[in-house]
């Protein structure tokens, strides 16, 4: 049977095995997908062990996305720009790397009827989570994409990768001087429970606030957006399922149905 894994540390919390096993059952695919805790310094060994045991692909989560990138023989354009991969494909002795995070985000926004074309988008953060979605957002032809970060140089480094695109870098405080249709949080504030260093005025003028993380309760950012009357307030559960669906399609050429899996996961969170 074809073997697939999700590698990470920690990994016990991962929903990926449930998602991919559900996709496989839905499409009547015979495959075995499991989570695997990898000790720091053992990532390359874990990947090679999987390949040797009929491994066809893997997902990669923190803290190994950059190491996965370095292991690849071939990379998608999106992965090259992101500097990280979350999806590995093993074929004919080649390790191919891609990133599906951006597809997952964009597909979830579109699922919620959020209009990306000609919109003004604010992306908060300049770490790996932000890097992984910039290309996919730009592909939808927004009027502008602004990356805001505490350290301006990190945001500028991302913006400079996309010459001739409507993208710019600012500090968090600079966001007060502009209006945005869509605000996407790619910082760790959603996980830590901290509020974001942007003003109520910036948030309430948006029609969509999206946080890449999810949980039983809305993040502080999403609670704030809801109180301020923002129309679309969305957590990252749909992005998780969307990026998994894109990985599954890369491996199997099957585009799975995300709605039933998303509904099931949402019920599990309650």
Protein Blocks (a to p, Z undefined) as FASTA:
>chain_A
ZZdddddddfklpmklmmmmmmmmmnopacddddddddehilmmmmmmmmmnopabdcdd
dfklmmmmmmpmbdcfklmmnopafbdcdeehiacdddfklmmmmmmmmmnopafehpac
ddedjbfklmmmmmmmmmnopabdcdddfblmlmmmmmmmmghiacddddfklmmmpccf
bdcdfbfklmnopacfbdfklmmmpcbdcdfbdcfbdcfklmmmmmnopabdcdfklmmm
mmmmmmmmmmnopacdfklmmmmmmmmmZZ
